[in-house]
Amino acid sequence: MPENKRLSMSALNTLRICAEIEEECANIYWYFSGLFKHDLHAEAIWHKIAREEENHAAQFKLAINIKGTGMSSIAMDEGEAKSMLNKIRSIHDHVRNSPLSQTDALIIAIKAEEALSLYHVADIVDFSDKQLQELFISMKNADIEHTETLQREYNKLVSKSHPAAPKITQVMD
């Protein structure tokens, strides 16, 4: 039987900030979907990923709503979370105030996703309830696909427009 541990108010506040990070990412992707609405394929991808980011925010909110029951601690403090939120807000300001190509948008999104992958609920929370842990791990595994989708789209786009351009694995190094 799992222990009935709960997170501290500070830890719950950190999770709230993490939910805000995910919502801010969703806002960036909704912006991209509007920016590239002339390309129905690109628009659909940005819509899908924006909805997935909203789902990530919902996962953090679920953890908050159950008051951290089944969770013993988190491996992030409020300062780290606030710093990441400020970075994502800065990216959002940048993309709204800069002319971007689809390639630029994809590179920005891939870099943000790779940085944020370290902050998924399944990675920052120590669970005392193994079933709850498995739920969040399965959600994380499903979420990995959208970064792969972004990478595939980037590679397709540069292959069409710039055949000699580096593939995403080379761009990120």
C-alpha positions in Angstrom: 0.0 0.0 0.0 1.5 3.4 -1.0 2.2 5.9 1.7 -0.2 8.9 1.7 2.5 11.6 1.3 1.8 15.0 0.0 4.0 17.8 -1.3 4.7 21.0 0.5 3.1 24.2 -0.5 6.4 25.4 -2.0 6.6 22.2 -4.1 3.0 22.6 -5.3 3.7 26.2 -6.2 6.7 25.0 -8.3 4.3 22.6 -10.1 1.9 25.6 -10.7 4.8 27.5 -12.4 5.6 24.4 -14.5 1.9 24.4 -15.6 2.4 28.0 -16.6 5.5 27.1 -18.6 3.5 24.5 -20.6 0.7 27.0 -21.2 3.2 29.6 -22.4 4.6 27.0 -24.8 1.1 26.2 -26.1 0.6 30.0 -26.7 3.8 30.0 -28.8 2.5 27.1 -30.9 -0.9 28.6 -31.3 0.8 31.7 -32.5 2.8 29.6 -35.0 -0.4 27.9 -36.2 -1.8 31.4 -37.1 1.5 32.6 -38.6 1.6 29.6 -40.9 -2.1 29.1 -41.5 -1.5 29.4 -45.3 0.1 25.9 -45.1 -2.6 23.6 -43.9 -0.2 20.8 -43.0 2.0 23.1 -40.9 -1.0 24.7 -39.3 -2.3 21.2 -38.3 1.0 20.2 -36.8 1.2 23.4 -34.7 -2.4 22.9 -33.6 -1.6 19.3 -32.5 1.5 20.4 -30.6 -0.3 23.3 -28.9 -3.0 20.9 -27.7 -0.3 18.6 -26.4 1.3 21.4 -24.5 -2.1 22.2 -23.0 -2.2 18.5 -22.0 1.2 18.9 -20.3 -0.2 21.8 -18.3 -3.2 19.7 -17.4 -0.8 17.0 -16.1 0.9 19.5 -13.8 -2.6 20.7 -12.7 -3.6 17.1 -11.9 -0.6 16.8 -9.6 -1.5 20.0 -7.9 -5.2 19.1 -7.6 -4.4 15.9 -5.8 -2.1 18.0 -3.5 0.9 15.9 -4.4 -0.7 12.8 -2.8 1.5 9.8 -3.8 4.4 12.2 -4.5 7.3 12.5 -2.0 9.3 15.4 -3.4 10.2 17.3 -6.6 13.7 17.8 -8.0 13.2 21.5 -8.8 12.7 24.6 -6.8 10.6 27.6 -7.4 13.6 29.6 -8.6 14.5 27.1 -11.3 10.9 27.0 -12.5 10.5 30.8 -12.5 13.8 31.1 -14.5 12.5 28.6 -17.1 9.1 30.4 -17.3 11.0 33.7 -17.9 13.0 32.1 -20.7 9.9 30.8 -22.3 8.1 34.2 -22.0 11.2 35.7 -23.6 11.0 33.3 -26.5 7.3 34.1 -26.9 8.1 37.8 -27.0 10.9 37.2 -29.5 8.7 35.2 -31.9 5.9 37.7 -31.8 8.3 40.5 -32.6 10.4 38.9 -35.3 9.7 37.8 -38.8 10.0 34.0 -38.8 10.2 31.4 -41.5 8.7 27.9 -40.8 12.3 26.7 -40.5 13.0 29.3 -37.8 9.9 28.4 -35.9 10.7 24.7 -36.0 14.2 25.2 -34.7 12.9 27.4 -31.9 10.3 24.8 -31.0 12.8 21.9 -31.1 15.3 23.7 -28.9 12.5 24.7 -26.4 11.1 21.2 -26.4 14.5 19.6 -25.8 15.2 22.0 -22.9 11.7 21.4 -21.4 11.9 17.7 -21.7 14.0 17.7 -18.5 11.0 19.3 -16.7 8.3 16.8 -17.3 6.3 15.7 -14.3 7.6 12.1 -14.6 11.2 13.4 -14.4 11.0 16.0 -11.6 8.7 14.3 -9.2 9.7 11.5 -6.8 6.7 9.3 -6.5 5.7 7.3 -3.4 2.8 5.7 -5.4 4.1 3.5 -8.2 0.8 3.4 -10.1 0.7 7.2 -10.2 4.3 7.2 -11.4 3.4 4.8 -14.2 0.6 7.0 -15.3 2.9 10.1 -15.6 5.6 8.0 -17.3 3.1 6.8 -19.9 2.0 10.4 -20.5 5.6 11.4 -20.9 6.3 8.6 -23.4 3.4 9.8 -25.5 4.7 13.3 -25.3 8.1 12.5 -26.8 6.5 12.0 -30.2 5.8 15.7 -30.8 9.5 16.6 -30.5 10.1 13.8 -33.1 7.3 15.3 -35.2 9.0 18.7 -35.2 12.3 17.2 -36.1 10.8 15.3 -39.0 9.0 18.4 -40.3 12.2 20.4 -40.1 14.1 17.7 -42.0 11.4 17.6 -44.7 11.3 21.3 -45.0 15.0 21.8 -45.4 15.3 18.9 -47.7 12.7 20.5 -50.0 14.0 24.1 -49.9 17.7 23.6 -49.1 18.9 20.1 -50.0 22.4 20.9 -48.7 21.2 22.2 -45.4 22.1 20.2 -42.3 19.5 17.9 -40.8 18.3 18.7 -37.3 20.7 16.4 -35.5 23.5 18.5 -37.0 21.9 21.8 -36.3 21.4 21.0 -32.6 25.1 20.0 -32.0 
